[in-house]
Amino acid sequence: MNIWLAQPEKSIVAEHSFTQGQVIHPHDTKIPSNKSGHMDCLIMEAIKLELQPNNMNREDGFKLSNSWKSLIQLL
């Protein structure tokens, strides 16, 4: 999304695309979840970010309660 909105400061992928002149093709990407509700998407993203602490995300986004973190780590 940040690539199409020309916001390289919000995504390392967008920055890479702009600085390296590489085009990200939507048909070559994968959607990690099929959740349709906005809150479902925010929660799923927060879980994925918690599971992948060395991710490329630059925005804080939705924060899970600390009480969930130990449970998520068990996944």
N, C-alpha and C positions, 0 to 999 in steps of 0.2 A: 504494500500500500504506500509506504513512504517513497518508493521509487517513482510511482505514478504521480504522487503529490510533490515531487522534487524536494524532499526533506531528508537529505543525506545525514544531517546532524542527529536524526532520530533512529537511524538504523545503520549498522555496520554493513549490511548487505546493500542498502541504497548507496552508501558511501563508496563501497567497492565498485558498484555498477557505474557510478559517475566518474570516479577517478581512473578506473581502468578501461572505461569505454565499453564495458560488457553489458549486454542487454539480457535482462531476466525475462524469460518467456513464460507466461502464465500456464500454458499447456504442459510445461515441464515441471511444474511445482506440484506438491502434494498437500492436501488438507488433512491435518492430524486429527480432526474431530468433525463430526457432523452435527454438532449441537446448533440449534437454531436461535435460541433465546440469548439476548445480549448478556444477561447475568451468567448463564451457563458458559458462554464463551470466555468471559472474564475469569471465572473460576477455573476453567480448564487451562487457560493460559497461565494463571498463577501456579497451578499444580505443575505444569510442564516446566516453568521457570525454576521452581523449587527443586525439581528433580535434575535439572541441568544448570547448575550454578555458574558454569563457565560459558554461558550462552552469549549470543551477539546482541541481545536486546539492550537498548539504551534508555528505555523509559521505565519508570518504576511500576506503573500499571496498578492493578488491583492487588492488595496485600492480604494474604491469608493470616488468620490468627495464629499466634505461636503454638497454640494448643493443637493445631492440625499438623504442624511440621514433623513431629515424631511419627505420626501415623503415615504420612506421605512417604517418609524415608523407608518405611517397611514395605512399600510397594516395590 
